Amino acid sequence: MITSIAIALFVVSSLCAMIRVIRGPGLADRVIALDVALVALMGAIATKAASTGSTTYLPIVAVVAIVGFTATIVMTRFLEQGSGS
Amino acid sequence: MNPVSSALILVGSVLAVLAGVGLLRFDSAAARFHSAGKASPIAFLFVAIGAAPEVGLFAAQLAVAAVALVLTLPAATHLLFRATHRTSSSAYLRDDALTRDRISQASKETQP
C-alpha cells in the first residue's frame, strides 16, 4: 500500500518534469527537468527494492547518480559556448 | 517494511512531488532551479535512508548513490544557472524578480 502510494507520487513528480521538458522556454529548463525526472526514477527503483527485498536493480541507482552529473556538466559547457539557448 | 522505513520513503516521495510541482509552477528561472536543485537531493536522501534497512548489505550502493547525488546535484545546478545567467536575456531570467544579483556584481568587480 505504502509502496504503491510512493511510486505514484514519483510518477507524478516525473510527469511534472516531463511537462516542463516539453514546454520549457530554454535549454537549461529542460536539462534541470530531466535531472528531476532522473531523481524520481532513482527513488522509485529504491522504493521497489525496499518493498520486495530484491536488489537486482540497485546498481542502476548508483550508476545513474554518478553519470547524471556528467551529463549536466556537458550541457553547461554547450550552453556557455553559445550554441544553444 | 517497518513503519519507520515506510514513513521515510513517503516523506521522500512527497518531497519529490514538491520538486516537480515547483519546477512546473514557478515562473522565474531562478525559482525553478532553486526548487529542482535543493528538493530533489533531499528527497532521494530520505528514500535512501528509508530503504537502507530493507536491503541488507546492498545499502552500501544506496549510500554511494545518495552521497554522489547530494554532492553533485547542487553543484551541477549552480553551474547550469551560472551558464544561463551569462548567456540568456534578462527577460528570460526575470531580473526584476531578483533582489540581489551577486553574479553581476562579481563580474563588474573583476572587469573594471
N, CA and C atoms of all chains as a GROMACS GRO file, in nm:
protein
  591
    1MET      N    1   0.084  -0.121   0.000
    1MET     CA    2   0.000   0.000   0.000
    1MET      C    3   0.087   0.126   0.000
    2ILE      N    4   0.178   0.132   0.100
    2ILE     CA    5   0.269   0.248   0.108
    2ILE      C    6   0.355   0.254  -0.018
    3THR      N    7   0.399   0.135  -0.064
    3THR     CA    8   0.484   0.131  -0.184
    3THR      C    9   0.410   0.187  -0.304
    4SER      N   10   0.282   0.149  -0.318
    4SER     CA   11   0.205   0.199  -0.433
    4SER      C   12   0.190   0.350  -0.426
    5ILE      N   13   0.161   0.402  -0.306
    5ILE     CA   14   0.145   0.548  -0.293
    5ILE      C   15   0.276   0.618  -0.328
    6ALA      N   16   0.388   0.566  -0.276
    6ALA     CA   17   0.517   0.632  -0.300
    6ALA      C   18   0.551   0.630  -0.449
    7ILE      N   19   0.527   0.515  -0.515
    7ILE     CA   20   0.562   0.509  -0.658
    7ILE      C   21   0.469   0.598  -0.739
    8ALA      N   22   0.340   0.609  -0.698
    8ALA     CA   23   0.250   0.701  -0.768
    8ALA      C   24   0.297   0.845  -0.754
    9LEU      N   25   0.350   0.880  -0.634
    9LEU     CA   26   0.399   1.016  -0.614
    9LEU      C   27   0.522   1.042  -0.700
   10PHE      N   28   0.610   0.940  -0.712
   10PHE     CA   29   0.727   0.958  -0.800
   10PHE      C   30   0.684   0.976  -0.945
   11VAL      N   31   0.578   0.903  -0.986
   11VAL     CA   32   0.529   0.918  -1.123
   11VAL      C   33   0.475   1.059  -1.145
   12VAL      N   34   0.402   1.111  -1.044
   12VAL     CA   35   0.351   1.248  -1.056
   12VAL      C   36   0.466   1.347  -1.071
   13SER      N   37   0.572   1.326  -0.992
   13SER     CA   38   0.688   1.416  -0.999
   13SER      C   39   0.752   1.413  -1.137
   14SER      N   40   0.770   1.292  -1.192
   14SER     CA   41   0.836   1.289  -1.322
   14SER      C   42   0.743   1.337  -1.433
   15LEU      N   43   0.610   1.326  -1.414
   15LEU     CA   44   0.519   1.384  -1.514
   15LEU      C   45   0.528   1.536  -1.514
   16CYS      N   46   0.537   1.597  -1.394
   16CYS     CA   47   0.556   1.742  -1.387
   16CYS      C   48   0.684   1.782  -1.460
   17ALA      N   49   0.791   1.704  -1.436
   17ALA     CA   50   0.919   1.735  -1.502
   17ALA      C   51   0.906   1.720  -1.653
   18MET      N   52   0.831   1.619  -1.698
   18MET     CA   53   0.817   1.598  -1.842
   18MET      C   54   0.739   1.712  -1.908
   19ILE      N   55   0.636   1.764  -1.837
   19ILE     CA   56   0.564   1.879  -1.892
   19ILE      C   57   0.658   1.998  -1.906
   20ARG      N   58   0.749   2.013  -1.807
   20ARG     CA   59   0.846   2.124  -1.817
   20ARG      C   60   0.945   2.100  -1.930
   21VAL      N   61   0.979   1.972  -1.956
   21VAL     CA   62   1.068   1.943  -2.068
   21VAL      C   63   1.001   1.983  -2.200
   22ILE      N   64   0.871   1.956  -2.212
   22ILE     CA   65   0.804   1.988  -2.338
   22ILE      C   66   0.785   2.138  -2.352
   23ARG      N   67   0.743   2.206  -2.243
   23ARG     CA   68   0.706   2.347  -2.253
   23ARG      C   69   0.823   2.441  -2.234
   24GLY      N   70   0.929   2.394  -2.164
   24GLY     CA   71   1.031   2.482  -2.109
   24GLY      C   72   1.083   2.587  -2.205
   25PRO      N   73   1.092   2.710  -2.162
   25PRO     CA   74   1.133   2.814  -2.256
   25PRO      C   75   1.280   2.807  -2.297
   26GLY      N   76   1.364   2.746  -2.218
   26GLY     CA   77   1.505   2.742  -2.253
   26GLY      C   78   1.565   2.604  -2.241
   27LEU      N   79   1.688   2.590  -2.292
   27LEU     CA   80   1.756   2.460  -2.284
   27LEU      C   81   1.785   2.422  -2.139
   28ALA      N   82   1.822   2.522  -2.055
   28ALA     CA   83   1.858   2.492  -1.917
   28ALA      C   84   1.739   2.436  -1.839
   29ASP      N   85   1.618   2.487  -1.868
   29ASP     CA   86   1.499   2.433  -1.802
   29ASP      C   87   1.480   2.286  -1.836
   30ARG      N   88   1.507   2.252  -1.960
   30ARG     CA   89   1.487   2.112  -2.000
   30ARG      C   90   1.590   2.022  -1.932
   31VAL      N   91   1.715   2.070  -1.923
   31VAL     CA   92   1.819   1.989  -1.859
   31VAL      C   93   1.786   1.966  -1.712
   32ILE      N   94   1.744   2.072  -1.642
   32ILE     CA   95   1.718   2.055  -1.499
   32ILE      C   96   1.592   1.971  -1.477
   33ALA      N   97   1.496   1.980  -1.568
   33ALA     CA   98   1.376   1.896  -1.555
   33ALA      C   99   1.410   1.749  -1.576
   34LEU      N  100   1.502   1.721  -1.668
   34LEU     CA  101   1.544   1.582  -1.686
   34LEU      C  102   1.618   1.531  -1.562
   35ASP      N  103   1.692   1.620  -1.495
   35ASP     CA  104   1.756   1.580  -1.370
   35ASP      C  105   1.654   1.540  -1.265
   36VAL      N  106   1.546   1.620  -1.254
   36VAL     CA  107   1.443   1.589  -1.154
   36VAL      C  108   1.374   1.457  -1.189
   37ALA      N  109   1.350   1.433  -1.319
   37ALA     CA  110   1.288   1.306  -1.359
   37ALA      C  111   1.380   1.189  -1.326
   38LEU      N  112   1.512   1.211  -1.340
   38LEU     CA  113   1.608   1.105  -1.309
   38LEU      C  114   1.607   1.073  -1.160
   39VAL      N  115   1.597   1.178  -1.076
   39VAL     CA  116   1.592   1.156  -0.932
   39VAL      C  117   1.465   1.081  -0.894
   40ALA      N  118   1.353   1.114  -0.962
   40ALA     CA  119   1.229   1.041  -0.933
   40ALA      C  120   1.242   0.894  -0.973
   41LEU      N  121   1.308   0.868  -1.085
   41LEU     CA  122   1.331   0.728  -1.126
   41LEU      C  123   1.415   0.653  -1.024
   42MET      N  124   1.522   0.720  -0.974
   42MET     CA  125   1.607   0.656  -0.874
   42MET      C  126   1.530   0.626  -0.747
   43GLY      N  127   1.445   0.721  -0.706
   43GLY     CA  128   1.365   0.698  -0.586
   43GLY      C  129   1.267   0.584  -0.604
   44ALA      N  130   1.209   0.573  -0.722
   44ALA     CA  131   1.113   0.464  -0.747
   44ALA      C  132   1.184   0.330  -0.744
   45ILE      N  133   1.305   0.322  -0.801
   45ILE     CA  134   1.379   0.195  -0.800
   45ILE      C  135   1.416   0.157  -0.656
   46ALA      N  136   1.460   0.256  -0.577
   46ALA     CA  137   1.497   0.227  -0.438
   46ALA      C  138   1.375   0.182  -0.358
   47THR      N  139   1.259   0.246  -0.385
   47THR     CA  140   1.137   0.206  -0.314
   47THR      C  141   1.098   0.063  -0.349
   48LYS      N  142   1.108   0.030  -0.476
   48LYS     CA  143   1.073  -0.107  -0.519
   48LYS      C  144   1.168  -0.209  -0.455
   49ALA      N  145   1.298  -0.175  -0.450
   49ALA     CA  146   1.394  -0.267  -0.388
   49ALA      C  147   1.364  -0.285  -0.240
   50ALA      N  148   1.321  -0.176  -0.173
   50ALA     CA  149   1.293  -0.187  -0.030
   50ALA      C  150   1.168  -0.269  -0.005
   51SER      N  151   1.069  -0.260  -0.093
   51SER     CA  152   0.943  -0.330  -0.065
   51SER      C  153   0.952  -0.478  -0.098
   52THR      N  154   1.024  -0.515  -0.206
   52THR     CA  155   1.031  -0.656  -0.242
   52THR      C  156   1.155  -0.724  -0.184
   53GLY      N  157   1.257  -0.646  -0.143
   53GLY     CA  158   1.379  -0.706  -0.093
   53GLY      C  159   1.471  -0.758  -0.201
   54SER      N  160   1.433  -0.741  -0.328
   54SER     CA  161   1.521  -0.785  -0.437
   54SER      C  162   1.615  -0.672  -0.474
   55THR      N  163   1.744  -0.704  -0.482
   55THR     CA  164   1.844  -0.598  -0.502
   55THR      C  165   1.898  -0.598  -0.644
   56THR      N  166   1.824  -0.656  -0.738
   56THR     CA  167   1.876  -0.670  -0.874
   56THR      C  168   1.902  -0.534  -0.940
   57TYR      N  169   1.814  -0.439  -0.916
   57TYR     CA  170   1.821  -0.313  -0.989
   57TYR      C  171   1.894  -0.203  -0.912
   58LEU      N  172   1.945  -0.233  -0.793
   58LEU     CA  173   2.010  -0.127  -0.714
   58LEU      C  174   2.136  -0.070  -0.780
   59PRO      N  175   2.218  -0.147  -0.853
   59PRO     CA  176   2.334  -0.085  -0.919
   59PRO      C  177   2.295   0.025  -1.015
   60ILE      N  178   2.174   0.015  -1.075
   60ILE     CA  179   2.130   0.122  -1.166
   60ILE      C  180   2.125   0.255  -1.092
   61VAL      N  181   2.077   0.251  -0.967
   61VAL     CA  182   2.064   0.374  -0.889
   61VAL      C  183   2.201   0.439  -0.869
   62ALA      N  184   2.300   0.356  -0.832
   62ALA     CA  185   2.434   0.411  -0.807
   62ALA      C  186   2.494   0.467  -0.936
   63VAL      N  187   2.479   0.393  -1.046
   63VAL     CA  188   2.540   0.438  -1.172
   63VAL      C  189   2.474   0.566  -1.222
   64VAL      N  190   2.340   0.571  -1.213
   64VAL     CA  191   2.269   0.690  -1.261
   64VAL      C  192   2.305   0.812  -1.178
   65ALA      N  193   2.324   0.793  -1.047
   65ALA     CA  194   2.360   0.906  -0.961
   65ALA      C  195   2.493   0.967  -1.002
   66ILE      N  196   2.586   0.881  -1.049
   66ILE     CA  197   2.718   0.933  -1.086
   66ILE      C  198   2.717   0.987  -1.229
   67VAL      N  199   2.649   0.921  -1.321
   67VAL     CA  200   2.656   0.958  -1.462
   67VAL      C  201   2.568   1.079  -1.494
   68GLY      N  202   2.456   1.097  -1.421
   68GLY     CA  203   2.368   1.210  -1.448
   68GLY      C  204   2.438   1.343  -1.430
   69PHE      N  205   2.533   1.348  -1.336
   69PHE     CA  206   2.609   1.470  -1.310
   69PHE      C  207   2.691   1.511  -1.433
   70THR      N  208   2.760   1.413  -1.494
   70THR     CA  209   2.843   1.446  -1.610
   70THR      C  210   2.758   1.497  -1.726
   71ALA      N  211   2.637   1.444  -1.742
   71ALA     CA  212   2.551   1.492  -1.850
   71ALA      C  213   2.517   1.640  -1.831
   72THR      N  214   2.485   1.677  -1.705
   72THR     CA  215   2.453   1.818  -1.679
   72THR      C  216   2.573   1.908  -1.705
   73ILE      N  217   2.693   1.862  -1.666
   73ILE     CA  218   2.812   1.943  -1.688
   73ILE      C  219   2.839   1.961  -1.838
   74VAL      N  220   2.819   1.855  -1.915
   74VAL     CA  221   2.839   1.867  -2.060
   74VAL      C  222   2.741   1.968  -2.119
   75MET      N  223   2.616   1.967  -2.073
   75MET     CA  224   2.519   2.064  -2.124
   75MET      C  225   2.557   2.206  -2.083
   76THR      N  226   2.619   2.220  -1.963
   76THR     CA  227   2.665   2.352  -1.922
   76THR      C  228   2.774   2.405  -2.016
   77ARG      N  229   2.868   2.319  -2.052
   77ARG     CA  230   2.972   2.360  -2.147
   77ARG      C  231   2.910   2.400  -2.280
   78PHE      N  232   2.813   2.323  -2.323
   78PHE     CA  233   2.746   2.350  -2.450
   78PHE      C  234   2.675   2.486  -2.446
   79LEU      N  235   2.611   2.517  -2.332
   79LEU     CA  236   2.542   2.646  -2.319
   79LEU      C  237   2.641   2.761  -2.322
   80GLU      N  238   2.756   2.745  -2.253
   80GLU     CA  239   2.848   2.858  -2.242
   80GLU      C  240   2.915   2.889  -2.373
   81GLN      N  241   2.922   2.792  -2.465
   81GLN     CA  242   2.982   2.820  -2.594
   81GLN      C  243   2.885   2.891  -2.688
   82GLY      N  244   2.761   2.910  -2.645
   82GLY     CA  245   2.669   2.993  -2.720
   82GLY      C  246   2.598   2.925  -2.834
   83SER      N  247   2.604   2.791  -2.838
   83SER     CA  248   2.541   2.723  -2.950
   83SER      C  249   2.391   2.706  -2.931
   84GLY      N  250   2.344   2.699  -2.808
   84GLY     CA  251   2.201   2.683  -2.785
   84GLY      C  252   2.154   2.784  -2.684
   85SER      N  253   2.023   2.800  -2.669
   85SER     CA  254   1.974   2.891  -2.567
   85SER      C  255   1.834   2.853  -2.524
   86MET      N  256   0.784  -0.391   0.512
   86MET     CA  257   0.868  -0.280   0.557
   86MET      C  258   0.827  -0.238   0.696
   87ASN      N  259   0.927  -0.196   0.775
   87ASN     CA  260   0.891  -0.146   0.908
   87ASN      C  261   0.837  -0.003   0.896
   88PRO      N  262   0.762   0.040   0.999
   88PRO     CA  263   0.691   0.169   0.987
   88PRO      C  264   0.783   0.288   0.966
   89VAL      N  265   0.904   0.283   1.026
   89VAL     CA  266   0.994   0.398   1.010
   89VAL      C  267   1.039   0.411   0.865
   90SER      N  268   1.074   0.294   0.804
   90SER     CA  269   1.113   0.297   0.663
   90SER      C  270   1.000   0.348   0.575
   91SER      N  271   0.878   0.302   0.602
   91SER     CA  272   0.764   0.348   0.523
   91SER      C  273   0.746   0.498   0.534
   92ALA      N  274   0.757   0.550   0.657
   92ALA     CA  275   0.738   0.694   0.676
   92ALA      C  276   0.846   0.772   0.604
   93LEU      N  277   0.973   0.724   0.611
   93LEU     CA  278   1.081   0.798   0.546
   93LEU      C  279   1.064   0.796   0.394
   94ILE      N  280   1.024   0.680   0.340
   94ILE     CA  281   1.006   0.672   0.194
   94ILE      C  282   0.891   0.762   0.151
   95LEU      N  283   0.786   0.767   0.233
   95LEU     CA  284   0.673   0.853   0.199
   95LEU      C  285   0.712   1.001   0.202
   96VAL      N  286   0.791   1.040   0.303
   96VAL     CA  287   0.838   1.179   0.310
   96VAL      C  288   0.923   1.212   0.186
   97GLY      N  289   1.010   1.117   0.148
   97GLY     CA  290   1.094   1.141   0.030
   97GLY      C  291   1.012   1.156  -0.096
   98SER      N  292   0.908   1.074  -0.112
   98SER     CA  293   0.830   1.084  -0.235
   98SER      C  294   0.748   1.213  -0.237
   99VAL      N  295   0.700   1.257  -0.119
   99VAL     CA  296   0.628   1.385  -0.116
   99VAL      C  297   0.723   1.499  -0.153
  100LEU      N  298   0.849   1.491  -0.106
  100LEU     CA  299   0.946   1.595  -0.143
  100LEU      C  300   0.974   1.593  -0.293
  101ALA      N  301   0.977   1.472  -0.352
  101ALA     CA  302   0.998   1.465  -0.498
  101ALA      C  303   0.883   1.529  -0.572
  102VAL      N  304   0.760   1.509  -0.523
  102VAL     CA  305   0.645   1.574  -0.586
  102VAL      C  306   0.656   1.725  -0.572
  103LEU      N  307   0.702   1.772  -0.454
  103LEU     CA  308   0.716   1.917  -0.436
  103LEU      C  309   0.819   1.973  -0.533
  104ALA      N  310   0.929   1.897  -0.555
  104ALA     CA  311   1.029   1.943  -0.653
  104ALA      C  312   0.968   1.953  -0.792
  105GLY      N  313   0.888   1.851  -0.830
  105GLY     CA  314   0.828   1.854  -0.962
  105GLY      C  315   0.727   1.966  -0.978
  106VAL      N  316   0.644   1.986  -0.874
  106VAL     CA  317   0.542   2.092  -0.884
  106VAL      C  318   0.608   2.229  -0.886
  107GLY      N  319   0.715   2.246  -0.807
  107GLY     CA  320   0.786   2.372  -0.810
  107GLY      C  321   0.848   2.400  -0.945
  108LEU      N  322   0.903   2.294  -1.005
  108LEU     CA  323   0.961   2.308  -1.139
  108LEU      C  324   0.855   2.347  -1.240
  109LEU      N  325   0.734   2.299  -1.219
  109LEU     CA  326   0.628   2.325  -1.315
  109LEU      C  327   0.563   2.461  -1.293
  110ARG      N  328   0.549   2.505  -1.167
  110ARG     CA  329   0.463   2.619  -1.139
  110ARG      C  330   0.538   2.751  -1.126
  111PHE      N  331   0.665   2.750  -1.085
  111PHE     CA  332   0.734   2.877  -1.065
  111PHE      C  333   0.756   2.946  -1.199
  112ASP      N  334   0.747   3.079  -1.200
  112ASP     CA  335   0.753   3.149  -1.327
  112ASP      C  336   0.887   3.212  -1.354
  113SER      N  337   0.981   3.210  -1.257
  113SER     CA  338   1.112   3.265  -1.288
  113SER      C  339   1.213   3.151  -1.294
  114ALA      N  340   1.312   3.165  -1.380
  114ALA     CA  341   1.409   3.057  -1.399
  114ALA      C  342   1.487   3.031  -1.271
  115ALA      N  343   1.518   3.138  -1.195
  115ALA     CA  344   1.593   3.120  -1.071
  115ALA      C  345   1.513   3.036  -0.972
  116ALA      N  346   1.382   3.063  -0.962
  116ALA     CA  347   1.299   2.987  -0.867
  116ALA      C  348   1.287   2.842  -0.909
  117ARG      N  349   1.279   2.818  -1.040
  117ARG     CA  350   1.270   2.678  -1.086
  117ARG      C  351   1.398   2.602  -1.054
  118PHE      N  352   1.514   2.665  -1.076
  118PHE     CA  353   1.641   2.598  -1.047
  118PHE      C  354   1.655   2.573  -0.898
  119HIS      N  355   1.608   2.669  -0.820
  119HIS     CA  356   1.612   2.659  -0.675
  119HIS      C  357   1.534   2.536  -0.629
  120SER      N  358   1.412   2.523  -0.677
  120SER     CA  359   1.328   2.410  -0.637
  120SER      C  360   1.389   2.277  -0.679
  121ALA      N  361   1.438   2.270  -0.802
  121ALA     CA  362   1.489   2.142  -0.853
  121ALA      C  363   1.621   2.106  -0.787
  122GLY      N  364   1.706   2.204  -0.763
  122GLY     CA  365   1.839   2.172  -0.712
  122GLY      C  366   1.843   2.142  -0.564
  123LYS      N  367   1.745   2.190  -0.488
  123LYS     CA  368   1.751   2.166  -0.344
  123LYS      C  369   1.659   2.055  -0.301
  124ALA      N  370   1.539   2.047  -0.357
  124ALA     CA  371   1.442   1.950  -0.306
  124ALA      C  372   1.476   1.808  -0.350
  125SER      N  373   1.528   1.791  -0.473
  125SER     CA  374   1.542   1.652  -0.518
  125SER      C  375   1.656   1.574  -0.451
  126PRO      N  376   1.775   1.633  -0.420
  126PRO     CA  377   1.871   1.554  -0.344
  126PRO      C  378   1.820   1.515  -0.205
  127ILE      N  379   1.748   1.607  -0.139
  127ILE     CA  380   1.694   1.576  -0.006
  127ILE      C  381   1.590   1.464  -0.018
  128ALA      N  382   1.510   1.470  -0.125
  128ALA     CA  383   1.409   1.365  -0.144
  128ALA      C  384   1.476   1.229  -0.158
  129PHE      N  385   1.583   1.223  -0.240
  129PHE     CA  386   1.648   1.093  -0.256
  129PHE      C  387   1.720   1.051  -0.128
  130LEU      N  388   1.770   1.148  -0.053
  130LEU     CA  389   1.834   1.114   0.075
  130LEU      C  390   1.735   1.046   0.169
  131PHE      N  391   1.613   1.100   0.178
  131PHE     CA  392   1.511   1.038   0.264
  131PHE      C  393   1.478   0.898   0.216
  132VAL      N  394   1.460   0.881   0.084
  132VAL     CA  395   1.424   0.749   0.032
  132VAL      C  396   1.536   0.650   0.057
  133ALA      N  397   1.662   0.694   0.040
  133ALA     CA  398   1.775   0.602   0.060
  133ALA      C  399   1.786   0.560   0.206
  134ILE      N  400   1.766   0.655   0.299
  134ILE     CA  401   1.772   0.619   0.440
  134ILE      C  402   1.659   0.524   0.475
  135GLY      N  403   1.541   0.546   0.416
  135GLY     CA  404   1.429   0.458   0.446
  135GLY      C  405   1.447   0.320   0.386
  136ALA      N  406   1.510   0.311   0.268
  136ALA     CA  407   1.522   0.182   0.202
  136ALA      C  408   1.641   0.102   0.254
  137ALA      N  409   1.739   0.169   0.316
  137ALA     CA  410   1.863   0.101   0.354
  137ALA      C  411   1.843  -0.019   0.448
  138PRO      N  412   1.756  -0.013   0.551
  138PRO     CA  413   1.744  -0.131   0.638
  138PRO      C  414   1.680  -0.251   0.570
  139GLU      N  415   1.614  -0.231   0.457
  139GLU     CA  416   1.539  -0.340   0.394
  139GLU      C  417   1.623  -0.422   0.298
  140VAL      N  418   1.741  -0.372   0.258
  140VAL     CA  419   1.816  -0.441   0.153
  140VAL      C  420   1.948  -0.500   0.202
  141GLY      N  421   1.969  -0.503   0.332
  141GLY     CA  422   2.089  -0.567   0.385
  141GLY      C  423   2.217  -0.496   0.347
  142LEU      N  424   2.316  -0.574   0.304
  142LEU     CA  425   2.446  -0.515   0.272
  142LEU      C  426   2.441  -0.427   0.147
  143PHE      N  427   2.339  -0.443   0.065
  143PHE     CA  428   2.328  -0.360  -0.055
  143PHE      C  429   2.298  -0.215  -0.022
  144ALA      N  430   2.277  -0.186   0.106
  144ALA     CA  431   2.262  -0.047   0.148
  144ALA      C  432   2.385   0.035   0.113
  145ALA      N  433   2.500  -0.031   0.096
  145ALA     CA  434   2.622   0.042   0.057
  145ALA      C  435   2.603   0.110  -0.078
  146GLN      N  436   2.535   0.042  -0.170
  146GLN     CA  437   2.511   0.104  -0.301
  146GLN      C  438   2.420   0.225  -0.288
  147LEU      N  439   2.318   0.213  -0.202
  147LEU     CA  440   2.231   0.329  -0.179
  147LEU      C  441   2.310   0.443  -0.117
  148ALA      N  442   2.404   0.410  -0.028
  148ALA     CA  443   2.484   0.516   0.034
  148ALA      C  444   2.571   0.586  -0.069
  149VAL      N  445   2.632   0.506  -0.159
  149VAL     CA  446   2.714   0.567  -0.265
  149VAL      C  447   2.628   0.658  -0.352
  150ALA      N  448   2.510   0.611  -0.388
  150ALA     CA  449   2.422   0.692  -0.473
  150ALA      C  450   2.381   0.820  -0.402
  151ALA      N  451   2.344   0.809  -0.273
  151ALA     CA  452   2.298   0.928  -0.201
  151ALA      C  453   2.410   1.030  -0.185
  152VAL      N  454   2.531   0.981  -0.152
  152VAL     CA  455   2.643   1.075  -0.134
  152VAL      C  456   2.676   1.142  -0.267
  153ALA      N  457   2.680   1.064  -0.376
  153ALA     CA  458   2.710   1.122  -0.506
  153ALA      C  459   2.607   1.226  -0.545
  154LEU      N  460   2.480   1.196  -0.519
  154LEU     CA  461   2.375   1.289  -0.558
  154LEU      C  462   2.380   1.417  -0.476
  155VAL      N  463   2.397   1.403  -0.343
  155VAL     CA  464   2.397   1.521  -0.257
  155VAL      C  465   2.518   1.608  -0.285
  156LEU      N  466   2.632   1.546  -0.323
  156LEU     CA  467   2.750   1.628  -0.353
  156LEU      C  468   2.740   1.694  -0.490
  157THR      N  469   2.686   1.625  -0.589
  157THR     CA  470   2.700   1.674  -0.726
  157THR      C  471   2.579   1.751  -0.778
  158LEU      N  472   2.457   1.719  -0.735
  158LEU     CA  473   2.342   1.784  -0.798
  158LEU      C  474   2.333   1.934  -0.768
  159PRO      N  475   2.356   1.980  -0.642
  159PRO     CA  476   2.356   2.125  -0.622
  159PRO      C  477   2.468   2.195  -0.700
  160ALA      N  478   2.585   2.131  -0.709
  160ALA     CA  479   2.694   2.193  -0.785
  160ALA      C  480   2.658   2.201  -0.933
  161ALA      N  481   2.598   2.096  -0.987
  161ALA     CA  482   2.560   2.097  -1.128
  161ALA      C  483   2.453   2.202  -1.155
  162THR      N  484   2.358   2.216  -1.060
  162THR     CA  485   2.254   2.318  -1.077
  162THR      C  486   2.314   2.458  -1.073
  163HIS      N  487   2.411   2.478  -0.985
  163HIS     CA  488   2.477   2.608  -0.976
  163HIS      C  489   2.550   2.640  -1.107
  164LEU      N  490   2.625   2.543  -1.161
  164LEU     CA  491   2.696   2.567  -1.287
  164LEU      C  492   2.599   2.596  -1.400
  165LEU      N  493   2.489   2.522  -1.403
  165LEU     CA  494   2.391   2.541  -1.510
  165LEU      C  495   2.326   2.679  -1.500
  166PHE      N  496   2.297   2.723  -1.376
  166PHE     CA  497   2.237   2.856  -1.363
  166PHE      C  498   2.337   2.965  -1.397
  167ARG      N  499   2.464   2.944  -1.364
  167ARG     CA  500   2.564   3.046  -1.399
  167ARG      C  501   2.576   3.058  -1.550
  168ALA      N  502   2.575   2.943  -1.619
  168ALA     CA  503   2.581   2.947  -1.765
  168ALA      C  504   2.458   3.016  -1.823
  169THR      N  505   2.341   2.989  -1.764
  169THR     CA  506   2.219   3.055  -1.811
  169THR      C  507   2.228   3.204  -1.788
  170HIS      N  508   2.280   3.244  -1.672
  170HIS     CA  509   2.291   3.386  -1.639
  170HIS      C  510   2.384   3.457  -1.737
  171ARG      N  511   2.491   3.389  -1.780
  171ARG     CA  512   2.586   3.454  -1.871
  171ARG      C  513   2.531   3.467  -2.011
  172THR      N  514   2.448   3.372  -2.053
  172THR     CA  515   2.413   3.367  -2.194
  172THR      C  516   2.272   3.414  -2.226
  173SER      N  517   2.180   3.417  -2.127
  173SER     CA  518   2.041   3.441  -2.160
  173SER      C  519   2.004   3.587  -2.148
  174SER      N  520   1.889   3.622  -2.204
  174SER     CA  521   1.838   3.757  -2.195
  174SER      C  522   1.780   3.780  -2.056
  175SER      N  523   1.769   3.908  -2.017
  175SER     CA  524   1.718   3.938  -1.885
  175SER      C  525   1.567   3.915  -1.878
  176ALA      N  526   1.498   3.911  -1.994
  176ALA     CA  527   1.354   3.882  -1.991
  176ALA      C  528   1.330   3.737  -1.951
  177TYR      N  529   1.418   3.647  -1.997
  177TYR     CA  530   1.403   3.506  -1.962
  177TYR      C  531   1.436   3.483  -1.815
  178LEU      N  532   1.539   3.553  -1.767
  178LEU     CA  533   1.579   3.535  -1.627
  178LEU      C  534   1.488   3.609  -1.530
  179ARG      N  535   1.410   3.705  -1.580
  179ARG     CA  536   1.325   3.792  -1.497
  179ARG      C  537   1.408   3.860  -1.389
  180ASP      N  538   1.501   3.944  -1.435
  180ASP     CA  539   1.590   4.015  -1.344
  180ASP      C  540   1.515   4.098  -1.241
  181ASP      N  541   1.395   4.146  -1.278
  181ASP     CA  542   1.322   4.234  -1.186
  181ASP      C  543   1.275   4.158  -1.062
  182ALA      N  544   1.266   4.023  -1.072
  182ALA     CA  545   1.223   3.946  -0.955
  182ALA      C  546   1.337   3.921  -0.858
  183LEU      N  547   1.462   3.948  -0.899
  183LEU     CA  548   1.575   3.925  -0.811
  183LEU      C  549   1.594   4.045  -0.720
  184THR      N  550   1.623   4.020  -0.592
  184THR     CA  551   1.652   4.132  -0.504
  184THR      C  552   1.800   4.166  -0.504
  185ARG      N  553   1.885   4.066  -0.534
  185ARG     CA  554   2.028   4.094  -0.535
  185ARG      C  555   2.090   4.001  -0.640
  186ASP      N  556   2.179   4.054  -0.720
  186ASP     CA  557   2.239   3.977  -0.829
  186ASP      C  558   2.389   3.973  -0.810
  187ARG      N  559   2.436   3.874  -0.735
  187ARG     CA  560   2.577   3.876  -0.697
  187ARG      C  561   2.668   3.829  -0.810
  188ILE      N  562   2.613   3.759  -0.909
  188ILE     CA  563   2.697   3.719  -1.022
  188ILE      C  564   2.736   3.843  -1.102
  189SER      N  565   2.637   3.931  -1.126
  189SER     CA  566   2.670   4.053  -1.199
  189SER      C  567   2.763   4.143  -1.119
  190GLN      N  568   2.740   4.152  -0.988
  190GLN     CA  569   2.828   4.234  -0.904
  190GLN      C  570   2.972   4.183  -0.913
  191ALA      N  571   2.989   4.051  -0.905
  191ALA     CA  572   3.125   3.994  -0.908
  191ALA      C  573   3.190   4.018  -1.043
  192SER      N  574   3.115   4.007  -1.152
  192SER     CA  575   3.178   4.026  -1.282
  192SER      C  576   3.210   4.172  -1.305
  193LYS      N  577   3.132   4.265  -1.245
  193LYS     CA  578   3.167   4.407  -1.257
  193LYS      C  579   3.294   4.438  -1.180
  194GLU      N  580   3.311   4.371  -1.064
  194GLU     CA  581   3.429   4.400  -0.984
  194GLU      C  582   3.556   4.347  -1.050
  195THR      N  583   3.546   4.233  -1.120
  195THR     CA  584   3.666   4.178  -1.182
  195THR      C  585   3.697   4.240  -1.317
  196GLN      N  586   3.597   4.306  -1.379
  196GLN     CA  587   3.622   4.369  -1.510
  196GLN      C  588   3.592   4.518  -1.497
  197PRO      N  589   3.689   4.600  -1.453
  197PRO     CA  590   3.663   4.743  -1.433
  197PRO      C  591   3.647   4.818  -1.565
   0.00000   0.00000   0.00000
